[in-house]
Amino acid sequence: MVDIVVIGAGPAGLSAAVNAVTRGKSVRVFSNRDNYLSKAERVDNHLGFYNMSGKELMDKFRDHAEAMNIRVEEGKVVNILPMGESFMVNINGEIEEAKKVILSMGVSKVKEIPGEANLLGSGVSYCATCDGMLYRGKNAVVWDQSKDAVEEANYLQSIGVNVTFVSRNPHSEELSKDIQYVFGTLTQVIGDDVVKAVKAGEETIPTDAVFMLRDAVAPASLIDGLKMDGNFISVDRYMETNIDGVYAAGDITGKPLQLSKAVSEGLIAAQHAAVEIDKIKEN
Ligand SMILES: Cc1cc2nc3c(=O)[nH]c(=O)nc-3n(C[C@H](O)[C@H](O)[C@H](O)COP(=O)(O)OP(=O)(O)OC[C@H]3O[C@@H](n4cnc5c(N)ncnc54)[C@H](O)[C@@H]3O)c2cc1C
């Protein structure tokens, strides 16, 4: 078990990790793609770093973390399960137990489709490696929205799932010949208690499961009962969410969507998490 799992390695997550380590806590940081700051041509408002590109800044942040032996591990966090005193964090099928979790996934770009949220866990899945075995011998639709989608569809087919691949990308040569390819995008998940079908434009595809393979997961889908304020996670002044032991920092908590705020919130979240961990040790 680690003290703190940090999800997302943008400025907020790296700041949280650096401050957790400064406080003597063990930390694992997971992130699944490059962050938004790297796209900024020029950043002038982060104190002490005048006239730098976003990429230059991110390189400096990563170097700082690396110098403190913080390794950013590639992986998408798909689910967090509260276990009383700790959390089980599911990183694409790998489970890590943590005393505290810091959510620093940046602004949420996930637009859920009708039927998705209420059938999550009842046929809707965000992780082929985690849930694939449940659908062996059954039908599953894979919705292509990330660079790994073809690989994950092939994996599902290889373990005996009958896969239909829905995508707006041209038919990939790498997609298994046994997988049916449908050009399009999903608009609805159909079913009352379990998934029965999905709609791709005008077409209805009967299925037992649908794998939504996006780069991001909507925060409220990551952990049950997380309190949101519109698209942002509600936090108190210690960056703690309504779920004891789960913190949020950076763009994910709301405006201003700015670097310095993200860095500060990462610090506050990590320091408070560390204080709370120390309290448990003292008791
Ligand atoms: C073009 C552009 C220009 C900008 N210019 C400025 C500027 O001049 N000044 C300024 O202050 N701000 C600027 N910003 C805003 C700044 O980049 C953000 O405020 C800052 O990056 C927020 O940091 P963050 O750590 O909260 O989120 P992000 O930087 O978005 O990082 C979040 C990370 O979490 C990862 N992630 C998401 N979901 C998961 C998951 N389920 N599992 C694992 N990892 C996950 C993402 O891949 C990403 O790497 C600019 C942004 C853009 C796009």
The ligand as an ORCA input file, in Angstrom:
! r2SCAN-3c Opt
* xyz 0 1
  C      -3.120     26.376    -25.210
  C      -3.123     26.621    -23.717
  C      -2.497     27.733    -23.220
  C      -2.467     27.969    -21.839
  N      -1.831     29.078    -21.365
  C      -1.765     29.317    -20.037
  C      -1.075     30.462    -19.533
  O      -0.486     31.244    -20.287
  N      -1.068     30.635    -18.191
  C      -1.687     29.794    -17.309
  O      -1.632     30.013    -16.102
  N      -2.370     28.703    -17.771
  C      -2.430     28.443    -19.105
  N      -3.109     27.354    -19.568
  C      -3.850     26.513    -18.606
  C      -2.967     25.483    -17.912
  O      -2.372     24.641    -18.884
  C      -3.823     24.636    -16.946
  O      -4.443     25.479    -16.015
  C      -2.983     23.593    -16.219
  O      -2.343     22.733    -17.129
  C      -3.859     22.782    -15.275
  O      -3.105     21.795    -14.675
  P      -3.770     20.441    -14.129
  O      -2.647     19.677    -13.528
  O      -4.943     20.768    -13.286
  O      -4.364     19.672    -15.399
  P      -3.701     19.196    -16.757
  O      -2.516     20.027    -17.076
  O      -4.805     19.146    -17.734
  O      -3.176     17.703    -16.451
  C      -4.058     16.661    -16.190
  C      -3.385     15.334    -16.525
  O      -4.217     14.263    -16.045
  C      -4.220     13.197    -16.988
  N      -5.440     12.377    -16.815
  C      -6.734     12.715    -17.072
  N      -7.566     11.704    -16.762
  C      -6.782     10.698    -16.293
  C      -7.057      9.378    -15.808
  N      -8.310      8.898    -15.705
  N      -6.000      8.594    -15.438
  C      -4.716      9.052    -15.515
  N      -4.409     10.303    -15.965
  C      -5.430     11.114    -16.333
  C      -4.181     13.924    -18.336
  O      -3.721     13.064    -19.335
  C      -3.214     15.089    -18.033
  O      -1.890     14.708    -18.305
  C      -3.130     27.082    -20.947
  C      -3.767     25.958    -21.472
  C      -3.763     25.728    -22.833
  C      -4.465     24.482    -23.378
*
